[in-house]
Amino acid sequence: MNSDGEATLFSTADRNDMVREVIEKMASNGLRTIALAYKDFPADAVPDWDQENNVISGLTCIGITGIEDPVRSEVSGLFFSRRRKRTVGSKLFRK
């Protein structure tokens, strides 16, 4: 959307700039990025949710946001525990 609130088309260069200048910067600061978008559907027709590509095509992006989503301690411990077991296990079975 432009400064007047009108929808504008994104060129490939615009998209690449958005990824580089907004999304990658947020991600490099540990934020999970989420695009906020909408699409108007006819009031008298229910979208066919099984045809996902048709539903998500033609969306209008209204913003990108970043949220903190820290790894929970029990999840990171589980990951490292399984990783260690896999490493130890692979050494035991190697000859």
Buried (B, 14 or more C-beta within 10 A) or exposed (E): EEEEEEEEEEEEEEEEEBBEEBBEEBEEEEBEBBEEEEEEEEEEEEEEEEEEEEBEEEEEBEEBEBEEEEEEEEEEEEEEEEEEEEEEEEEEEEE
